[in-house]
Amino acid sequence: MDFDIVIVRVHDGYRVAHGHLHLASALNISNEAVAFVPGEGNVKVVKSRRGFLVGKDNKWLPVLIN
């Protein structure tokens, strides 16, 4: 499978594994993007004042930078 944006789940959030530039570009255009998480499927990523957040099942977790 070929996914443009792949993020992985870590303990208290998510990390971008593939497609950093695709994600940044999509979020600059519309403030939201769709990414693939292995084991979870597609999730929505949004840009907010608190940073990038991943939404799945009415729960929002951050995209971790460090």
C-alpha positions as CSV (number, residue, x, y, z in Angstrom):
1,M,0.0,0.0,0.0
2,D,1.1,3.5,-0.7
3,F,0.1,6.1,1.8
4,D,1.2,9.8,1.6
5,I,1.1,10.4,5.3
6,V,1.8,7.6,7.9
7,I,1.8,8.3,11.6
8,V,2.4,5.9,14.4
9,R,0.9,5.7,17.9
10,V,3.2,6.3,20.9
11,H,2.2,6.3,24.6
12,D,0.6,9.7,24.8
13,G,0.2,10.8,21.2
14,Y,1.4,10.2,17.7
15,R,4.6,10.7,15.6
16,V,4.9,11.2,11.9
17,A,6.7,8.2,10.4
18,H,6.3,9.2,6.7
19,G,5.1,12.2,4.8
20,H,6.2,15.1,6.9
21,L,6.1,17.5,4.0
22,H,2.7,16.2,2.7
23,L,1.2,16.7,6.1
24,A,2.6,20.2,6.5
25,S,1.4,21.2,3.0
26,A,-2.1,19.8,3.6
27,L,-2.4,21.5,6.9
28,N,-1.3,24.8,5.5
29,I,-4.0,24.6,2.8
30,S,-7.0,23.4,4.8
31,N,-6.1,23.0,8.5
32,E,-6.9,19.3,8.3
33,A,-5.6,16.2,6.6
34,V,-6.1,12.4,6.6
35,A,-3.3,10.1,7.7
36,F,-2.9,6.4,8.0
37,V,-2.0,4.8,11.4
38,P,-1.0,1.1,11.2
39,G,-3.4,-0.9,13.3
40,E,-6.0,1.9,13.5
41,G,-6.7,2.9,9.9
42,N,-7.3,6.4,8.7
43,V,-7.4,9.3,11.2
44,K,-8.0,13.0,10.9
45,V,-5.2,15.4,11.7
46,V,-6.0,19.1,12.4
47,K,-4.0,22.2,13.1
48,S,-5.0,24.1,16.2
49,R,-3.5,26.7,18.5
50,R,-2.2,23.9,20.6
51,G,-0.4,22.3,17.7
52,F,-1.3,19.3,15.5
53,L,-4.0,17.0,16.9
54,V,-5.1,13.5,15.8
55,G,-8.8,12.7,16.2
56,K,-10.2,9.2,16.4
57,D,-13.3,8.1,18.2
58,N,-14.1,11.5,19.7
59,K,-10.6,11.6,21.3
60,W,-7.9,14.1,20.4
61,L,-4.2,13.4,21.0
62,P,-1.2,15.5,20.0
63,V,1.3,14.9,17.2
64,L,4.5,14.8,19.2
65,I,7.4,16.9,18.0
66,N,10.3,15.7,20.2
